[in-house]
Amino acid sequence: MKKLFIIILTGMTLTSCFKLDDNLFSPKDDIAEYKLDNYTGEVHFVLDDSYAIPSNLVNIFTLNSQAPSESSSTSIYAIYIGDLNTINTDTVIMYCHGNSEHMDYYWQRAKLLAHCGGKNNYGVLMVDYRGYGLSQGDPSEDGLYADVDAALNWLKESGLTGDRLVMYGYSMGSAPSCELTSKPRSLTPAKLILEAPFASAAVMVQDASVLGLPSSFVTSLVIDNAEEIKNINQPFMWMHGTADSFLNIETHGQLVFDNYQGSYGEAHKINGADHDDVPVLYGNNYQDYMNDIDAFIKR
């Protein structure tokens, strides 16, 4: 009987691990349009009217994304907060969102970033990765990098230079943020911000499995932020909730920060914050969050 129990447990654990790729890329909710402030689905938080973005500064458009290994491009959706005519002089935050939902879900977060240091102070660009929101295609690791790089190439063609580009990765978004800062393609970012990053696919497997199997046995992902960060010299800001129940701060975020060997790093451990509420619990009704980001960008 004990042997049968072990076999059943092993099968259940393997099934869970084999779903890791699907769980990391887990778009939800088919949508017909982006509703932004009119979105009524579940979100992490809702900002008051003082954070409203004028309609002339909200730009929704499509980009063609193509990974080096692909023979054709995929159409993905993007939103840029800011004046399209001043990208060549503005500082822009490339916001890479998390593993679930679409840009409506992260719209409040993007608005916060736009208001760091003052109302509509920064340009903010985000995309829905392939398979998310209205973007076409199926999610993949190579596609993830290609999608964000397509956005960076659009910024470059719009006049942005790398010295005015800040990469911001939240959760799964830490992967393209680290990859494209460590191995730049279209633009070389000046600074990197990671919120609740994961260390690697291997650590995610270890967190989920008691079998001690190599990560290559249960997932095709090779994402390794903890290694990528070693190749990044740009100034780095890390924030992570101490009560993160999805990506443990010690096994994920702390490992990434400890491996950073670049020019300047600052760590912000947000007491009591879970995976989704770092900006909320950062302090002073979002102001400490925005002030620290603005100070980091301007330093």
C-alpha positions in Angstrom: 0.0 0.0 0.0 2.8 2.4 0.9 4.5 1.6 -2.5 1.3 2.4 -4.3 1.0 5.7 -2.5 4.5 6.7 -3.5 3.8 5.9 -7.1 0.6 8.0 -7.1 2.4 10.9 -5.4 5.2 10.7 -7.9 2.8 10.8 -10.8 0.9 13.7 -9.3 4.2 15.7 -8.8 5.4 14.9 -12.3 2.1 16.0 -13.7 2.3 19.3 -11.8 5.9 19.9 -13.0 5.2 19.0 -16.6 2.7 21.9 -16.6 5.3 24.4 -15.6 5.7 25.8 -19.1 1.9 26.2 -19.2 1.8 27.8 -15.8 4.5 30.3 -16.5 2.8 31.4 -19.7 -0.8 31.5 -18.6 -2.9 34.1 -20.4 -6.4 34.3 -19.2 -9.7 35.8 -20.5 -10.4 36.2 -24.2 -11.1 39.8 -24.9 -12.6 41.7 -27.9 -11.0 45.1 -27.0 -8.8 46.9 -24.5 -10.9 48.8 -22.0 -8.2 50.2 -19.7 -9.9 52.4 -17.1 -13.2 50.9 -18.0 -12.0 47.4 -17.4 -14.2 45.7 -14.8 -12.2 42.5 -14.2 -10.1 41.7 -11.2 -7.0 43.9 -10.8 -4.3 44.3 -8.1 -5.5 47.9 -7.2 -7.4 50.8 -8.7 -6.0 54.3 -8.7 -8.1 57.5 -8.1 -8.8 60.1 -10.8 -5.6 62.0 -10.0 -3.7 59.3 -11.9 -5.9 59.6 -15.1 -4.0 59.7 -18.4 -5.3 62.2 -21.0 -6.7 60.3 -24.0 -4.2 62.0 -26.3 -1.4 60.3 -24.4 -2.9 56.8 -24.7 -1.7 55.1 -27.8 -2.8 51.5 -28.7 -1.2 49.9 -31.8 0.2 46.7 -33.2 3.8 45.6 -33.8 5.3 42.8 -35.8 7.4 40.4 -33.7 9.7 37.8 -35.2 12.2 35.6 -33.3 15.5 34.8 -35.0 14.4 31.2 -35.5 11.0 32.2 -37.1 10.3 32.5 -40.8 7.3 34.9 -40.4 6.2 37.6 -37.9 3.5 37.6 -35.3 1.2 40.6 -34.7 1.2 41.8 -31.1 -0.5 44.7 -29.3 1.2 47.5 -27.5 0.2 50.5 -25.4 2.3 53.6 -25.1 1.6 56.2 -22.5 3.1 59.5 -23.5 3.5 62.0 -26.4 4.6 60.2 -29.5 6.2 63.4 -30.7 8.6 63.7 -27.8 9.9 60.1 -27.5 13.2 61.4 -28.9 13.7 63.5 -25.8 11.8 61.7 -23.1 12.9 59.0 -20.7 10.8 55.8 -21.3 10.1 52.8 -19.0 9.6 49.5 -20.9 7.2 47.7 -18.6 7.2 43.9 -19.0 4.1 42.5 -17.3 3.5 39.2 -15.5 2.5 35.7 -16.5 -1.3 36.0 -16.4 -4.0 38.3 -17.9 -3.5 41.1 -20.4 -2.7 44.8 -20.5 -6.0 45.9 -19.0 -5.0 43.9 -15.9 -1.7 45.8 -15.7 -3.0 49.2 -16.8 -3.1 50.6 -13.2 0.6 49.7 -12.7 1.6 51.3 -16.0 -0.2 54.5 -14.9 1.7 54.5 -11.6 5.0 54.4 -13.5 4.0 57.2 -15.8 3.4 59.4 -12.7 6.7 58.7 -11.0 8.3 62.1 -10.3 5.2 64.0 -11.4 2.1 63.7 -13.5 2.7 62.1 -16.8 6.5 62.4 -16.2 7.7 59.3 -17.9 6.7 57.6 -21.1 5.7 54.0 -20.5 5.5 51.2 -23.1 4.0 47.7 -22.5 3.0 44.9 -24.8 0.8 41.9 -24.6 3.1 38.9 -25.4 1.9 36.6 -28.1 -1.1 34.7 -27.0 -2.1 37.4 -24.4 -4.9 39.8 -24.8 -5.4 40.6 -28.5 -1.9 39.5 -29.5 -1.7 36.6 -32.0 0.3 33.4 -31.7 1.2 31.1 -28.9 3.4 32.0 -25.9 7.0 30.7 -25.9 10.4 31.7 -24.4 11.9 32.9 -27.7 8.6 34.6 -28.5 8.7 36.5 -25.2 12.1 38.0 -25.9 11.1 38.8 -29.5 7.9 40.5 -28.5 9.7 42.8 -26.0 12.5 43.5 -28.5 9.9 44.4 -31.1 8.7 47.1 -28.7 12.3 48.3 -28.1 12.8 48.5 -31.9 9.7 50.6 -32.2 11.1 53.0 -29.5 14.4 53.1 -31.4 12.7 54.0 -34.6 10.7 56.6 -32.8 13.9 58.3 -31.7 14.7 56.8 -28.3 18.3 56.2 -27.4 19.4 53.6 -24.8 20.6 56.1 -22.3 16.9 57.1 -21.8 15.6 53.6 -21.6 14.7 51.9 -18.3 13.7 48.2 -18.3 11.1 47.2 -15.7 10.2 43.5 -15.3 7.5 42.3 -13.0 7.4 38.6 -12.1 7.6 36.7 -15.5 8.5 40.0 -17.1 11.8 39.8 -15.3 12.9 37.2 -17.9 12.8 39.5 -21.0 14.0 42.4 -18.9 17.1 40.5 -17.8 17.7 38.8 -21.2 17.5 42.1 -23.2 19.6 44.0 -20.7 22.2 41.3 -20.6 22.2 40.6 -24.3 20.8 43.8 -25.9 19.3 43.6 -29.4 17.6 46.8 -30.6 18.5 49.0 -27.7 20.9 48.8 -24.7 18.9 49.8 -21.6 20.5 52.3 -19.2 18.9 50.9 -16.0 17.1 47.8 -14.8 14.2 47.5 -12.3 12.9 44.1 -11.2 9.8 43.6 -9.1 9.3 40.1 -7.6 11.6 38.4 -10.1 12.0 34.6 -10.3 15.5 33.1 -10.1 15.3 30.5 -12.8 13.1 27.7 -14.2 15.2 25.3 -12.3 14.4 26.9 -8.9 10.7 27.0 -9.9 10.9 23.2 -10.4 12.7 22.7 -7.1 10.1 24.8 -5.3 7.3 22.6 -6.9 8.9 19.2 -6.7 10.2 16.9 -3.9 11.8 14.5 -6.3 15.0 16.4 -7.0 14.7 15.8 -10.7 16.8 18.0 -13.1 14.8 20.9 -14.5 15.5 19.8 -18.0 13.4 16.7 -17.3 10.3 18.6 -16.5 10.4 21.8 -18.5 11.8 23.1 -21.8 12.4 26.6 -20.4 16.0 27.7 -19.9 15.3 31.0 -18.3 17.9 31.8 -15.7 17.7 35.3 -14.3 20.1 34.5 -11.5 22.8 33.8 -14.1 21.8 36.6 -16.5 22.1 39.2 -13.8 25.8 38.4 -13.4 26.3 39.9 -16.9 24.5 43.1 -16.2 26.5 46.2 -15.2 23.8 48.8 -15.5 22.4 50.2 -12.2 19.8 47.8 -10.7 16.8 48.3 -8.4 15.2 45.2 -6.9 11.9 45.1 -4.9 10.2 42.0 -3.5 7.5 41.3 -0.9 8.7 39.4 2.2 5.4 37.4 2.2 5.5 36.5 -1.5 3.6 33.2 -1.7 4.2 32.6 -5.4 8.0 33.4 -5.8 9.7 33.1 -2.4 11.8 36.1 -1.7 14.8 34.0 -0.4 14.9 31.4 -3.2 14.1 33.8 -6.0 14.5 37.5 -5.6 17.3 37.5 -3.1 19.3 35.1 -5.2 19.0 37.4 -8.2 20.1 40.4 -6.2 23.0 38.6 -4.5 24.3 37.6 -7.9 24.3 41.1 -9.3 27.9 42.4 -9.7 27.3 45.7 -11.5 27.9 49.3 -10.9 25.1 50.1 -8.4 22.4 48.0 -6.8 19.6 48.8 -4.3 17.3 46.4 -2.6 13.8 47.1 -1.3 12.2 44.3 0.8 8.6 45.3 1.3 7.4 44.0 4.7 4.2 41.9 4.5 3.8 42.3 0.8 2.7 39.2 -1.3 3.4 38.7 -5.0 0.9 41.2 -6.3 0.8 44.1 -3.8 4.3 45.5 -3.6 3.3 49.0 -4.9 0.3 49.0 -2.4 2.3 48.2 0.7 5.5 50.0 -0.3 4.3 52.9 1.8 2.6 56.4 1.9 -0.2 55.6 -0.5 2.0 54.7 -3.5 4.2 57.8 -3.0 7.2 56.0 -1.6 7.1 53.5 -4.5 7.0 56.3 -7.1 9.6 58.4 -5.3 12.1 55.6 -5.0 11.7 54.7 -8.7 12.0 58.3 -9.8 15.1 58.8 -7.6 16.7 55.6 -9.0 16.1 56.6 -12.6 17.5 60.1 -11.9 20.6 59.1 -9.9 
